[in-house]
Amino acid sequence: MTNSVQPHAPSSVIHKIRELFNLRNDTDEAGTIESIKKNVEFKSANAWTLIFAIFVASVGLNVNSAAVIIGAMLISPLMGPIVGAGLALGINDNNLMKKSLRNLAIAMMISILTSTVYFLLSPLSEAQSELLARTQPTFYDVLIAFFGGATGIVASSRRERGNAIAGVAIATALMPPLCTAGYGLANGNWKYFLGAIYLFTINSIFIGLSTFIFVRYLKFKKVQWINQETETRINRWVTIVATIVIIPSLVMAWALLSESRFSSRAKLFVKEQIQFPGTFVVGQELKYRFSGSKLQVNLVGHIITETEVAHLKEKIKFYGLDKTELDIQQYTPEQTKDLSQDIIGASTEMKLKVSELQFQVENFKKNHELEISLEKELKIITPALHQVLLSDDGTAAWLQWKDRPTSADRKKVEEFIKVRLSLADLKVSHVRQL
C-alpha cells in the first residue's frame, strides 16, 4: 500500500492562518460607524460627565491614588471625538471631521479649565508620582496609544462587541494628562503643562491614526470619493504629522534609558568598589547630565586616603561612567555631631539632610558594635568564623568563614545568632573568606 502525497497541505495551513487573522468576515461596518458618530456628539450630559470625571481624576492625581484615576478614565467621554476624527479621515467624511475636532477642542478646554480650578483651590500642592508620570512622555507612550487605539477600533467593529473599550480607556489614559496640564497652569509650571499637553497630543494622534489605518484596512465605504492625487497628499500629511509628533518622544525615551543605565551602573560601582574597613556609605546622590554626570558618595568612619580616592576615580571608568565626576564626601562620627552647628543659618532642607545623616551614623555605629560583639561570642563557639556582617534593617546576616564550615557548625551558629538577636526569621548567609 503506497502512502498518498498531499501537495496542498502547505496552502491549507496558509489558508487557516489567513482565516485566523481575517478581520473583514465579522465586521459590522454600519453599526461601527453609527456607534462612533454617536460617541462624537458632545451634549449637555457628556459635558457634565466630563467635568465630574476631571474632578475625580484631579483628586486621584492630587492624593496619588491609581484606583481613583482609573475610575475617572472609565467614565470619561474623551475618546469619542478622537476615534471619530480617525474614522472621518478613513472614510473621507469632512462633516464628521469638523464635528469631531470641534468637540475635542471643547472637551480639552473644559478639562483644563476644570482641573486648573481644582488645583487652585486644593490645599495639596506637591506633585505626586502619578502626576509626574504624565509630564515626560516617551516613545513607549506612542506604542501604548497606537496599539490601544487599534484594540479599540478592532473590538468595536465586531458584530459581537467585547468589553475591550474599558481597557483601552485605561491604557491610553487621556484624562490624566489634561488634569496634569491644569496642575501646571495652577502652579505656574510650564514644564509640566507642556509635557502633559504633549502626552495628550501623542495619545490623540496615535489613537486616531490607528483608527484611520484599520478603517482603511477594513475597507469601510467612503462618504466622498477623491482622486488619487488628493488621497496621496492626505496620506503624506498623516505620515508627516505622526513623524513630527514621534521624534521628541524617541529623544525622551533615549534620555530615560540613558539615565536608567547611568543610575544602575553608578549604584553597582558604589556597591562593589567603595568598601573600606571602618568606613560606611551613608548616602549617594546621582545627577545625570548628557554632557557629564555626577556621583556624590557620603562616607562616615575612617577617612580614606587621597590615593584611594584617586584609585576609585580610575575604577569608575570601567563601569561605563567615563564622563561621570566622582565626588567623595567624608565625615568622621565626631564631625557629624558638630556639623549641625556649622549650618544654623542654612536651609531647612540642609538641616533635614544633616539630621538624617546623623541618624544613619548612629544606626551604623550600633550595627557595627553589635557585629563586633557577635563575632567575639561566635568565635568562642567556632574559631573558624572570621567576620559577621548585619544588614541595615537587621533582617539578614552574613557569616564569613576562614574555612568551609561543616553543616553542624553552620546550624549551631545560625541557631545561636537567631536566639541572640531574638529574630526567628533572620536570613543567614555563609561565605568563604577571600
C-alpha positions in Angstrom: 0.0 0.0 0.0 1.5 3.3 -1.0 1.4 6.5 1.0 -0.7 9.2 -0.6 1.0 12.6 -1.1 -0.8 15.8 0.0 0.7 18.5 -2.2 -1.9 21.1 -0.9 -1.0 20.8 2.8 1.1 23.9 3.0 -1.5 26.0 1.2 -4.1 24.6 3.6 -2.1 25.8 6.6 -1.7 29.3 5.0 -5.4 29.4 4.4 -6.1 28.6 8.1 -3.6 31.3 9.2 -5.4 33.8 6.9 -8.7 32.9 8.3 -7.4 33.2 11.9 -6.3 36.8 11.3 -9.1 37.8 8.9 -10.9 40.8 10.4 -13.2 41.5 7.5 -15.5 38.5 7.9 -17.0 39.6 11.2 -17.1 43.4 10.6 -20.2 45.4 11.4 -19.5 48.4 9.3 -22.8 50.2 9.6 -23.1 49.6 13.3 -19.5 50.7 13.9 -19.9 54.0 12.1 -23.2 54.7 13.8 -21.7 53.9 17.2 -18.6 56.1 16.7 -20.7 59.0 15.4 -23.0 58.8 18.4 -20.0 59.0 20.8 -18.7 62.0 18.9 -21.7 64.0 20.0 -20.9 66.3 22.9 -24.2 67.3 24.5 -25.0 68.6 28.0 -24.9 65.2 29.7 -21.4 64.5 28.2 -20.1 67.9 29.3 -21.2 67.4 32.9 -19.9 63.8 32.9 -16.5 65.1 31.7 -16.4 67.8 34.4 -17.2 65.3 37.1 -14.7 62.8 35.7 -12.0 65.5 35.6 -12.6 66.4 39.2 -12.3 62.7 40.2 -9.1 62.3 38.2 -7.6 65.5 39.6 -8.3 64.3 43.2 -6.7 60.9 42.2 -3.6 62.7 40.9 -3.5 65.0 44.0 -3.7 62.2 46.5 -1.6 59.8 44.3 -4.4 57.2 44.0 -4.1 55.0 40.9 -7.5 53.4 41.6 -9.3 56.8 41.6 -7.6 57.8 38.4 -8.6 54.5 36.7 -12.2 55.0 37.8 -12.2 58.5 36.3 -10.9 57.3 33.0 -13.7 54.7 32.7 -16.4 57.4 32.8 -14.7 59.9 30.6 -16.2 60.7 27.2 -12.9 62.0 25.7 -12.2 59.1 23.4 -15.3 59.6 21.2 -14.2 62.7 19.3 -10.6 61.2 18.7 -11.9 58.0 17.3 -14.4 60.0 15.3 -11.6 62.0 13.7 -9.8 58.8 12.8 -12.9 57.4 11.2 -13.7 60.6 9.4 -10.2 60.6 7.9 -10.6 57.0 6.8 -13.9 57.4 5.1 -13.4 61.0 3.8 -16.2 62.5 5.8 -15.4 66.2 6.1 -18.5 67.0 8.2 -17.7 64.3 10.8 -14.1 65.5 10.9 -15.1 69.1 11.6 -17.6 67.9 14.3 -15.0 65.6 15.9 -12.2 68.3 16.1 -14.7 70.9 17.3 -15.9 68.7 20.1 -12.4 67.5 21.0 -11.3 71.2 21.4 -14.3 72.0 23.6 -13.6 68.9 25.7 -10.0 69.9 26.1 -10.9 73.4 27.2 -13.4 72.1 29.7 -11.0 69.6 31.1 -8.0 72.0 31.5 -10.3 74.7 33.0 -11.9 72.3 35.5 -8.6 70.8 36.6 -7.0 74.3 36.9 -9.8 75.4 39.2 -9.5 72.3 41.3 -5.7 72.6 41.8 -6.0 76.4 42.5 -8.4 75.5 45.4 -6.7 72.3 46.6 -4.6 72.7 49.8 -2.3 69.9 48.5 0.2 71.4 46.1 3.0 68.9 46.0 3.4 66.9 42.7 2.9 63.2 43.4 4.4 60.3 41.3 1.1 59.7 39.4 1.1 63.3 38.3 4.9 63.4 37.5 4.5 60.3 35.3 2.4 62.4 32.9 5.0 65.2 32.4 7.7 63.3 30.5 6.1 61.2 27.7 8.3 58.8 25.7 8.1 56.5 22.7 6.5 53.9 24.9 3.5 56.2 25.3 3.3 56.3 21.4 3.2 52.5 21.3 0.5 52.4 24.1 -1.6 54.9 22.2 -1.3 53.2 18.8 -2.0 49.7 20.0 -4.6 50.8 22.4 -6.4 52.6 19.6 -6.0 49.6 17.4 -7.6 47.4 20.0 -10.5 49.9 20.4 -11.4 50.0 16.7 -11.0 46.3 16.1 -13.1 45.4 19.1 -15.8 48.0 18.4 -16.1 47.0 14.7 -17.2 43.4 15.5 -20.8 42.3 15.2 -20.5 41.0 18.8 -18.6 43.7 20.6 -16.5 42.7 23.5 -15.5 44.6 26.7 -12.1 45.8 25.4 -13.2 49.5 25.2 -12.9 50.0 29.0 -9.4 48.5 28.9 -8.5 50.9 26.1 -9.7 53.9 28.0 -7.5 52.9 31.0 -4.4 52.0 28.9 -4.4 55.1 26.7 -5.1 57.5 29.7 -6.5 60.5 28.0 -7.7 62.3 31.1 -4.7 62.4 33.4 -2.5 64.5 31.0 -5.2 67.2 30.8 -5.5 67.2 34.6 -1.7 67.5 34.8 -1.9 70.4 32.4 -4.3 72.1 34.8 -1.9 71.5 37.6 0.8 73.1 35.6 -1.3 76.2 34.9 -2.5 76.4 38.5 1.1 76.3 39.8 2.7 78.3 37.0 4.8 75.3 36.0 5.1 75.5 32.2 7.3 72.4 32.0 4.5 70.3 33.5 1.9 72.0 31.3 3.8 71.4 28.0 4.8 67.9 28.9 1.2 66.9 29.7 -0.2 68.6 26.6 2.4 66.7 24.5 1.4 63.4 26.1 -2.3 64.2 25.3 -1.3 65.1 21.7 0.6 61.8 21.4 -2.4 59.8 22.7 -4.9 61.7 20.5 -2.9 61.5 17.2 -1.9 57.8 17.5 -5.4 56.6 18.7 -6.8 58.5 15.6 -4.0 57.1 13.4 -4.7 53.5 14.4 -8.4 54.1 13.8 -7.6 55.6 10.3 -5.4 52.6 9.4 -7.9 49.9 10.4 -10.8 51.7 8.8 -8.9 51.7 5.5 -7.8 48.1 6.0 -11.4 47.0 6.7 -12.5 49.0 3.5 -15.3 51.0 5.1 -17.4 52.6 2.4 -16.2 56.2 1.8 -18.6 59.1 2.0 -16.9 61.0 -0.6 -14.5 59.7 -3.3 -11.4 61.8 -4.0 -8.8 61.5 -6.7 -5.6 59.6 -6.3 -3.5 62.8 -6.0 -5.6 64.1 -3.1 -5.5 60.7 -1.4 -1.7 60.6 -1.7 -1.4 64.1 -0.3 -3.6 63.1 2.7 -1.5 60.0 3.4 1.6 62.1 3.2 0.4 64.7 5.7 -0.7 61.9 8.1 2.8 60.5 7.9 4.5 63.9 8.4 2.4 64.8 11.4 2.9 61.4 13.0 6.7 61.7 12.4 6.9 65.2 13.9 5.0 64.1 17.0 7.0 60.9 17.4 10.5 62.4 17.2 10.6 64.2 20.6 9.2 61.0 22.3 12.1 59.0 20.8 14.6 61.5 22.2 12.9 61.4 25.6 12.9 57.6 25.6 16.6 57.5 24.8 17.3 60.0 27.6 15.2 58.0 30.0 17.1 54.8 29.0 20.5 56.5 29.4 19.6 57.9 32.8 18.4 54.5 34.0 21.6 52.9 32.7 23.7 55.5 34.5 21.8 55.0 37.7 22.2 51.2 37.7 25.9 51.4 36.8 26.6 54.1 39.5 24.9 52.0 42.2 26.8 48.9 41.2 30.1 50.8 41.3 29.3 52.1 44.9 28.2 48.6 46.0 31.3 46.8 44.6 34.1 49.3 44.9 33.5 51.6 47.9 34.3 49.1 50.6 36.8 50.1 53.2 37.2 48.7 56.8 35.6 51.0 59.3 34.0 53.2 56.6 30.4 53.2 55.7 28.4 54.6 52.7 25.5 56.6 54.3 24.2 58.2 51.2 24.7 58.8 47.5 23.3 61.4 45.1 23.1 60.9 41.4 22.9 63.8 38.9 22.5 62.7 35.3 23.6 65.1 32.5 24.1 64.3 28.9 27.3 66.4 28.8 28.7 64.9 32.1 27.1 63.3 35.2 28.0 63.5 38.8 28.0 60.8 41.5 28.3 62.1 45.1 29.0 59.5 47.8 28.8 60.3 51.5 31.1 58.3 53.8 31.3 58.1 57.5 34.0 56.5 59.5 37.7 56.2 58.9 38.9 58.7 56.4 40.2 57.1 53.2 43.4 58.5 51.6 43.7 60.7 48.5 45.4 57.8 46.8 42.4 55.5 47.4 40.0 58.3 46.2 42.1 58.6 43.0 42.1 54.9 42.6 38.2 54.9 42.8 38.1 57.7 40.1 40.1 55.4 37.8 38.0 52.4 38.5 34.7 54.2 37.8 35.6 54.3 34.1 35.4 50.5 33.9 31.7 50.8 34.7 30.9 52.8 31.6 30.9 56.1 33.6 33.7 57.8 31.7 32.0 61.3 31.8 31.0 61.0 35.5 32.5 63.2 38.1 33.0 61.2 41.4 32.7 63.4 44.5 33.6 61.7 47.8 32.3 63.5 50.9 33.9 62.1 54.1 32.9 62.6 57.7 34.1 61.1 61.0 31.4 60.4 63.6 32.7 63.4 65.6 32.3 65.7 62.6 28.6 64.7 62.1 27.9 65.8 65.7 29.4 69.2 65.1 28.0 69.6 61.5 24.6 71.0 62.6 26.4 73.8 64.5 28.0 75.0 61.2 24.8 75.3 59.3 22.5 77.1 61.8 21.7 79.7 59.1 21.3 77.1 56.3 18.1 76.0 54.7 15.6 73.6 56.3 16.3 71.1 53.6 20.0 71.1 54.5 19.2 70.7 58.2 17.0 67.8 57.5 19.8 66.1 55.5 22.2 66.6 58.3 19.6 65.1 60.8 19.1 62.1 58.5 22.9 61.7 58.2 23.3 61.8 62.0 20.6 59.2 62.4 22.2 56.9 59.8 25.6 57.3 61.5 24.1 56.3 64.9 22.5 53.3 63.3 25.8 52.3 61.7 27.6 52.6 65.0 25.1 50.5 66.8 25.2 47.9 64.0 28.9 47.8 64.0 29.2 47.4 67.7 26.7 44.6 67.6 28.7 42.9 64.8 31.9 43.0 66.8 30.1 41.7 69.9 28.6 38.8 67.9 32.0 38.0 66.3 33.5 37.6 69.8 30.7 35.4 71.0 30.6 33.2 67.9 34.3 32.7 67.8 34.1 31.1 71.2 31.7 28.5 69.7 33.7 28.0 66.5 37.1 29.6 65.9 36.7 29.0 62.1 34.4 32.1 61.9 36.1 35.2 60.5 33.6 38.0 60.4 29.9 38.9 61.0 28.0 41.4 58.9 24.4 42.6 59.5 22.1 44.3 57.1 21.0 47.9 57.8 17.4 46.8 58.7 18.6 43.8 60.8 16.8 41.2 58.8 19.8 39.4 57.3 23.3 38.3 58.5 26.3 37.3 56.5 28.8 35.0 58.2 32.3 34.9 56.7 34.4 31.8 57.4 38.1 31.1 57.2 37.5 27.6 56.0 34.4 25.8 54.7 32.2 25.2 57.8 30.6 21.8 58.5 26.9 21.5 58.4 26.9 21.1 62.2 28.8 24.4 62.7 26.5 26.2 60.3 23.4 25.0 62.1 24.9 25.8 65.5 25.9 29.4 64.8 22.6 30.0 62.9 20.6 28.9 66.0 22.8 30.9 68.3 22.5 34.2 66.3 18.8 33.9 65.9 18.3 33.4 69.6 20.9 36.2 70.4 19.1 38.7 68.2 15.6 37.4 69.0 14.8 37.0 65.3 13.5 33.6 64.4 13.1 34.5 60.7 16.6 36.1 60.4 18.1 35.2 57.0 21.6 33.9 57.4 24.1 33.5 54.6 27.5 31.8 54.7 30.5 32.9 52.6 34.2 31.9 52.4 36.9 34.4 53.2 38.7 35.5 50.0 
